[in-house]
Amino acid sequence: MTTRIPSSLKWLVSKRARLNGKREKLKSQLQDLSLDLKLIEAKLKSVDDVIRLHEIPLDPRDVPDIHPKTKNRFKYGSLTKAIYTVMHSSDKALTTDDVVIRTTPLLGIYFKDVDDYAQFRTSIRYRLKDLVRKGILESVKAPEDEYKVNQPNNRLWQLKGYFSR
């Protein structure tokens, strides 16, 4: 006579096996990354040494970093969908910063630093401009008394024909 294994125990065993497999995979990736990091640090040290040997004095730490391009942060179309949601829920034209502030919770974004925010703001601005070119949104010059920011191209964005200012 065989003993029947309860479904709850079978599920726990399966769950443990999956988690252990994921852990082992991450461990191997971590080892690979630590080797890559050591190799890059060695190359960086050798380049720093060569820079210090140059006749023009330059501290290698003063050279700004160039970050490699990362792949898209969002699923295809999610940024546009978030912009549409924000624009439809608004009762007035919005600045780029307003759109950024209102889309971040919809996309579940948290900024690590100012550069992260600036990069996301640029993405939003380019998408807004693209939607204007497609005729979905329109760009309106902001009234100077309403927005006292001294920026020459202070623009407001609104859905085309959705409401009039």
N, C-alpha and C positions, 0 to 999 in steps of 0.2 A: 504494500500500500504506500502510495506516494503522498507526501505532505504538500498541501496546497500553500503556495506563497501568497500572502495577502497583497492586494494591489497597492496599498500604501507603502509597504516595504519594497515592492518592485519599483515603484516610482522613486523612492529615496535612493535605491541602489543605482538606478539609471541616472538620476540627478547628480549623484556623487561621481559617477564615471564621466559624465559630460564636463563637470567642473574640474576634475582632475586632468582631463585631456586638455582643457583650455589653459589650465595652469602650466602644464608641461610645454605647451606651444608658446606661451608668453615667456617662460624661462629661456627657451631656446632663442627666441627673438631678442630677449634682453642680453644674452651672451653675445649674439651677433652684433647688437648695437654697441655694447661695451667695447668690442674689438674695433668696430668702425670708429668709435669715439677716440680710442687710443691712437689709431692710425691718423686721424684728422688732426689730433693735438700734436703729434710728432711732426706732421707736415707744416702745421701752423708755426711751430717753434722754429723749424728750419727757415721758413720764409721770414719770420721776425728777425732771426739772426742775420740774414742776408740784407734786410732793410737797414739794420743798424750799421752794417759795414759800408753802406753807400756814403758818398762824399757830402750829400745834402743831409743834415741831421733831421731825422724824423723818428718820433716815437710810434711804434706800431700800434700801440693802444689808442692813439688818436685817429686811426683810420676807422671810419664808420662801417658797420656791418652791412652786408648785402644779404638779405634773407632770400632763400630760394622760394620760388613761386609754389604756393600750396594749391592743392586742388580745391574745387568749389566747396564752400561750406554748407551749401543748401541743396536740397533736392531740386531737380529741374522744375522751374515754374513757381517754386514756393515764394521767392522774393516778389515776383509780380503779383501773385495772389494776395500776399500780405499788403502790398501797396494798394491794390484794388479795395481790399477790406477797409483800410484806413481812410481812403478817399471817399468811399461810399458812406462811412459813418460820420464823416466830418460835415459840419454845417457851414464851413467857410474854407477859403483857400489856405493852404498850409505852406510853411517854409520847409526847406530840406531838413532842417533840424527837427521840426515837428514830426515829419514823416519818419525820420530815424527813431525818435523816441517812441512813437506809437507802434512801429513795426517790430522793435526788439522783443517785446513780450510775446508777440504772435509767433515769432521764429524761435523763441527760447534762447536768445543770445545774451551772454554776459561778457562784458569787455574786461580784459586783463589790464589794459593800459590805454593811454591816450592814442597811441598808434593804431591799436585795434579799432577804436571808435572812428578815427579818421579814415581808415581803410574801408570800414563798413559804410560810412557817410559818403565816400566817393562812389562806392558801388550803387548806393541808392540814387545819388545824383545822376550817374550815367544811365541808370534804368529809367529815371524820370524823364531825362532828355530823350531817350529812345521812344518812350511812350508818347511824348509830344510829337516827335517826327512821324509816328504812326497815326497821329490824329486822335488818340484816346484821351490824352490830357492836354491842357493848355497852360502855358507859362504866362504869368501876369506880373507886371512890374509892381513891386510893393509900394504902397503910399509912404512917403517919407515921415509923416507924422505918426503913423502906426508902428513902424519898425525903425527905431532910432539907431540902428547899427550902421556905422559908416562903411558900408561895403558898396562898391559901385554897381555890382550886379545882384542886388538883393531881390530875389525872385520868389513868387508864390506859385504853387501848383494847385490845379483844380481839375476835376473831370470836365471834359469839353461839353458845354451846353447843360451841365448839371444844375448850376445856379449862376446868377449874375451878381457881380460885385457892385 
